[in-house]
Amino acid sequence: MADKRFQSLPGFRDFTPRDCAVRNYLFSVWRDVAHRYGFTEYEAPIVESTDLYLKKSGGELTTQLFRFEDQGGRDITLRPELTASLARIVGANQRDFPKPLKWFEIGPCFRYEKPQKGRGREFIQFNADILGEASASADAELIAMAIDTMLSLGFREGDFVIRASDRESWLAFCADHQISEPSEFLPIVDRLEKLKPEVLKEQLDAFGVTREQVDAFINDEENASPAFREIQSNLEARGLGKYLELDLTIVRGLAYYTGAVFEIFDMKKSMRAVAGGGRYDGLLATLSNGAADLPATGFAMGDMVIRNFIEETPNANLEMEAWMARNPACDVYVVVADESKRNDALGVISKLRTAGISTDFGMSQLNVGKQFKKAEQSGARFALVVGAEFPEMQVKILSSRSEATIHPNTNVVEAMQQHLDSPDGPLLA
């Protein structure tokens, strides 16, 4: 039995080659969509001053910090999310960039919470933010990007939905019901379906409202804010309106949200929201003590929950598997069929690698059958056989065992590149 001292900590993961391949697929899609939308990549530190999170986050997040004192006596925290770091970076550097800023980041975050399906203590987030644009067009651009991310991951209409709201709607509700502390009331709305009825009643009673009044407000589409209606019109113009629904129960838990908020949900409801975000106009001014003040909106998607969603959705899972098949760790496996030709094989391997073709081979002497087995295990599309006939060589498609001959005086790099650029149909000898 393995020594428990050397097992990974609860909520943390090892990434096997398969897990790394899935991660690389997500990164590839995230970056591709972000670039298509004109976003620029940035990077923030994994460790920040704890004050950065205590200053504005509030609520449950402050109880989930991986917080400790470093050897210099500083109170520091492993970042639980990216928005605060982004606000700090932009506050210090925003004069150097034209507005609006469209930035994205992919990296690990840490929260000390109970590990469960789609949620760990270490996770990777894709974050995209637009800063310096106050109009609802920025929110619509961000939601459109979120929708296109889902579509690029292989999801289809009926697999997911964007449920959106606007905190402005709830501020109007609070004003109508003389609720002077909306920041204390909104977390109750955020947990509306999670709280036991008696607990919910007690919390609503403290603000002088009933569940019936709250439900009546939620179920009345006339309470949609002007910003939501503009976002809806914008998405309909893009042909994406069918993915958006008004849901006034969406308020998001973090205290810094100020306007439109949204979450992406699995239509089968097998898991919690798979991504979400919203407008946070006041955060930059707060973290910079007023030195910089830019309107901002953003969203984040975590790798754990979206992977679960992909694996539970056949068409999305097929898209992921197809990508991994197109991006194997090895393109060509060189089979040394005659040990006297090993040095010639090494020369061929070096040429292929220099040309950027991923190539592997058996480093010790093995019979041909075992080498072909290793070639299949490597995930390579092709086996290149170097035998007694060298410089003549055989190319085999490993999935079908069809083959072709590379004749002497043929450029092996050009020949293999031509095979790699072609579909895996039958090869002609």
Disulfide bonds with the S-S distance in Angstrom:
none
